[in-house]
């Protein structure tokens, strides 16, 4: 390349970058000028409302919601921004968004309810409920090991596409034939997409009505609690109620993710690529015509919900569970410390420490979300939901602008920090019931 051409190329790149910078800031100013935020915060939780507004002004939020339940009472419910960056249609109270792996918490709740009803024992072998599962070295895998990502079943060797996922009988046969990648219990590897499919078949086997995990969740958790959360999104939900996901650019991902994880995510032979990117891959939850896939269950990554729905469900789990008939034994198990694999909590897919237990993530150094007894799950892009039984908190944050922070999005961290600062300052949290209007 000659010097003139090189100089021209650099100037062109600089000009394009500068042009994009000014366009982005012009767009941001335009959006902020028409920004509307709604909802309420109870007295004492004003800091959460301030952090929510700052997310839009300072942390590049597009649209989203944050909700908090304290001892079963809603004390924060905020929403606003835009459900679609292209059209600038507003995010309203009924807007739902795909929450990716935050969905795992909804599936985990379903298994926990089955446990409370005596349908499943976490320490029983999976094959006791699903005899065909015992093939190819899986006969000794326990439900607890499976739900902790210790089973070595993080990917499929056989082709799994949308048609297979839609046919639960065929999917069950594929899973039954799958061989573990190593001796179950030996190591931990994040079952990014596959976990929910195994959970789904377990529920079908133990439920007297043989419902899918999505139907079980809808009938036994969502309907009784009156919440808008779906593992299986129905066709009748209009597109106008769904937020369009704004994905990060390639450079954002390169700079945001850890280097080795970035390399792995581009390598078809890597564990995380096989677990998350392909066969069937996380993209299966999207649809060009309907925004999200309809009547399709991807329990580990396809949940669609409002923040209020997720927070209310976790709030029930955090405050005794009487609304769902949850037993203390089940809740105590969820609050208990995670049990490591033989190789500890190092995750072969994520190349770092993570703690999982009974279908949920537990707090750890890389993923600290308050008390050790807390349990929940984050999702790609920034969403998270969890229960904190020590304080009685059910918490959720959802967004349609995907971030690139692997261990806690700055927007969500600001909100969560405000929640716990508010709790620390309140001498009588049980009196925080009078709503302070927002928007």
N, C-alpha and C positions, 0 to 999 in steps of 0.2 A: 504494500500500500504506500503511495507516494505521500509526501508531507502535506501537499494541498488537500488531497483526498482525506487524509487522516484528520486534518484540522477541520475540514468541512463536516466530517462525520461527527466529531466531538461537538462542534457548534450545533449541528442538527439535533443530537441527543440532548444537549443542554437546553436548546430551544423547546424541544418536545416536553422535556421534564418541567421546564418553567411554565410552559403553556398549561400542562396538566395541573401543576400546583395552583396557578391562578384560577383555573376552571373549578377545581375542587373547592377552593376557598370561596369563590363566588357562589357555587352551589350550596355550600354550607351556610353562608350568610343568608341566602334566599330561604333555605329550610328553617333556619332559626327565626327568621322574621315571621313565619307563619306557624311556628311551633305551638302545639297545644298539649298540655299535660293535664291529666285528670285523676280522680280518685280521692282518697282521704288518708290521713294519718291520725291516729289517736293522740291525745295530749301526752307529751313526753317522747313521742317518736318523730318530732319535727325534723330532726337531723336526717332522717331517712328521705323525707321529701326534698330536702336541700341537696342531698347526694344524688338523688334521681334527676333533678334539674341540672346539676353540674355534669352529669354523664352526657347530656346532650350538648351542653355549652363547651365542655372541656375534653371529653373523652370519646368524641366522634360517634355517639349513639345515633342510631337511625330510628328504631322503634322497639318497644319492649314493655315489660311489666315487672313489677316486684310486689310480692305479697307476703305477709307475716301473720301467723296465728299464734296467740299466746294463751296457753291453757284453754284451748278450744275457741277463743274469741278472736275475731279478725281485728287486728290493730293497725295494719298497713295494707292498702290495696291501691297501687299506682299503675297507670298505664298512659301511653302517649307516644308522640312521634308519628312515624309513617309506616304503614304496613307494606308499602311498595315504593322503592326509591325512584322507579321510572315514572310513576303516575302521581306520586306524592299524595296518594289516598291516605287518610288518617288511620292510625291505630286506635280502635275504640275498645270499649269494655269487653266486647264479645270476640275480639280478634284472637285467633289461636295460631300457634307456630309449631313447627316440628322441633323437638328438643333433643334429637339424636340420642346419645347414651344416657341422658337424664331419664329416658324411657326405661332403662334397666331398673330404676327405683320403682316404677309402676308395676313391672313384672315381679320384682322382689316382694312388693306388698301382696300381690296375688298369692305367691307361694307361702307367705307368712300367714295369710288368712286360712289357706288350706291346712297349714300346720296347726293353727288354733282350733280348727274343726276336727282334728284327728285324722285328716286324710293323708297326711304325709309326715314322715319322721326324717329330720335332717341327717341323722346318723345311720339311716337305713341305706342299703345298696339300691342304686337306681334300678337295677335289674329286678328287684323284688316287685316293683310296680310296672316294669316294662321289660318283660322277659327277653324279647328280641335284642335289647340293648347289650346283652351279655356277650355278643359276638366280638371276636378279634381283640381280646385282651381287655375288655371293659367290664368284666363280670364283678370285679371288686370295687369299682368306683362308687363312692357314697354320694348322696345328694349334697352333703356339705362340701365335699371336694369339688364337685361340679360347679356349685354356686360360688366357690372361692377361686375359680379359674385354675384349678390344680389338676384338671383331668387330661390335659394334653389334647383337647379337642377344639383348638382355636381356629381351625380351618378345615375345609372339605377337600378330599382328594377327587371325588367325583364331581362332574359339572352340576352346579346348582344355579338355576336362573329363575326369572320371575314366575315361570310356569310351575317349576318345582315348588317354590315357596307358596304358591297359591293352592297347591294340592297337598294337604297336610298328610295324607296317607303315603304319598310318594316321598315326601320329605322325611317322614319317619323311617322309611325303609333305607334311605340314604344315610341317615344318622346312625341307624342300627348297624350298618355295614362299616362305618368309619372306624379306622384304627387310631388309637392315641399316638401322639408324636413321641412319647416317652412313657416310662412307667408312671401311671397315675399317682399323684401325690409327691412325685420327685421334684418337679419344678412348677413355677407359676408362669402362665402366659395368658395375656388378656384375650378372652373369647369375645372380641369386639362385636361381632354380629351373630356368631353361632350360638352363644349362650341362650339367647331368647328363644331360639328354635327348640333347643333341648328342654327348656323350661315349659314351653308350650305343649310339647308331647307329654311331659310329666303330668301337667294339669289335665290333659285329655284322658290320661290313664286312671287318675285317682278321683276325678270328679264323677259322682254318680250319674250326672247328666252328660258326661263326656264332652263338655264344652271346650272350645279353644281358650287359650289364656286371655285373648282379647275379649271374648264374650263373657268369660268368668269375671274379668275385671269390671266390665260394663255393668253386669247384672248385680254383682255382689259388693262392689266398692263405689263406682261412679254414680249409679242410680240412687242407692241409699243415702249417699252424701250430697246428692244434687250438684255434682261437679261436671264441668266441661273438660274432660280428658279422655282420650281415646288411644288404645293400642291398635285398634282396627277402625280407621276413619271411614264413616259411612258415605255413600255416594250423595246422600241428600244434603250434606253440608255444602252450602254455596261457596264458590271461590272467593267471594267478597268478604268472607269471614276468615280467610287464611292469609297470613303474612308471607310475602315472597322473600326468600333468603338472599341476602347480599353477601356473596362469597368474597374472601380476601384474594388479592392478586398474588401472582407467583412470587414476586419480590417480598411481599408482606409475609408469606409463608416461609420463605428462605430465611428472612431475618428474624421471624418470630419463633420458629420451632428450633429445638436443639439440633445441631448439625448432623449427628448420627441418625436421628429420627427422620430428618429430611431426606437423607441418603436412602435410608431403609424404605421410606414411603414411595420411592421411585424405582426400587429394585423388586421385580416380580418374584424373586426367590426369597425375599426377606419374610420374616414371620409376620410383621405388622402389615405388609402388603397383602399377604395371603389372608390375614384375619379381617382386614378392614376395607381394602381397595377393590378386591375382585372376588368373584365366585361366592355369593352374588355381589358383594360390595355395598357400601353405604348409600351409593347413588340410587339404589333400587327404591328408596322411599320417595323419590321425586317423580313427577309426571308433567310433561310439557303442557298437556291440556287441562289438567285438574289441579295443578300446583303440587299436590302430594298424591301418592298412590292411594286408591280407594279400595276398600274391602280386601286389604292385604295386610297380613300381620308380620311385622318385623319388630318383635318385642324388645330387642336390644338397641334399636335405633330409629324406629318409625313412629314413636309416640307423638301425638299432637295435642296441645293443651294450652290453657291460660295459666299464668302464674298463680292466680287465686285458686285454681283447681288443685294444682300440685301442692301448694302450701297448705290448703285445707286438709288434704289427705294425710300429709306428713304431720299436721297438727293433731290429728286423731291418734296417730301412732306415738306422738310425743306426750300425750296427756291421758293415757290409760286405755284408749281404744274401745270404750264402751259402745260408741256409735256403731261399731262393726262387730262387736262381740269378741274382740281380741282377748286372748288369755294372757295373764301376767307372765306365765312361763315363756310364751313366744316373745313378748316384748323384752324380757330379761335376756333372752338369747340374742336378740338383735342388738341390744346395748352392750353385750359382752365383747371382749377383745377378739380381734381376728386371730386365727390360728395359721401359722406360716407353713409353707411347703417344706420339704426336707432341705431345700436350698434357700430357705428364708423367704422374704418378701420381694426379692429381686424379680422383676417382670421381664421375661424374655422378649416380649413384643415391644414394650415401651422403653426398654433399656434403662430402667430405674426402679426405685422402690414404689410400691403401691400395696395397699392393704384392702382385701376384699373379704366379705363374710356374708353368707346366706343371701347372696344376690345383690348386696349393697357394697358401696365403698365405705371404708372406715377412715377416720382422720389419721394422717401420718405426717412426717416432716415435709414431704413434697406436696401433700394435699391436706393442709391443716384447716378443718372446719369445726372449730370450737372444741367442745368437750369430747374426751375419749369415748364417751358413751354414744355420741351422735352417730347416725347412719344415714346415708343418702346416696346420691350419684350426680356427678357433673356430666355435661355433654359437650361435644365438639362445638366450638364457637363461643362458649361462655355460659350457657345455661347451667343451672344447678337446682336441686331440691334436696332438702334434708330435714330430719327430725332431730331435735336436741331434747331428750327426755329429762335432762338435768334442769333446764330452764323452762321446759314446756313449750318450746318454740317449734313451729312448723314454718319453713322458709322456702321461698322459690324466687328465682329470677329467670326471665326468658328474654330473648332478643332475636331479631332477624338480621342483624349485622354481625357476621361471624368474626370473632377475634382470633388471634393466633397464639395467645398465651396458653401453654400446656397445663400449667398448674395453678390456675386462678386468673380470671379475667379482671383487669383493673376496674371495670365498671361494676362488676359483681362484688369485688372486694370492698369497694367504697361503700356500697349499700350494706353489705354484711357488717362492716366495721361500725357503721352508723346505728344499726340495729342493736349491736351489743353494747355500744357506748350508751345508747338510750336506756337499755336495761340496767346498766351499772348506775345510772343517775336516778333511776326511779326507786323510791323507797317503798312504794306500795303499787307494784305493777298490776295487781288485780283491779285497781280503780281506773286503769286506762281503757275506758270504754266509750267515751264521748268522742264522736268523729269531728275532726277538723277538716273542712272542705278543701278540695283541690280542684281548681279548674271549673 
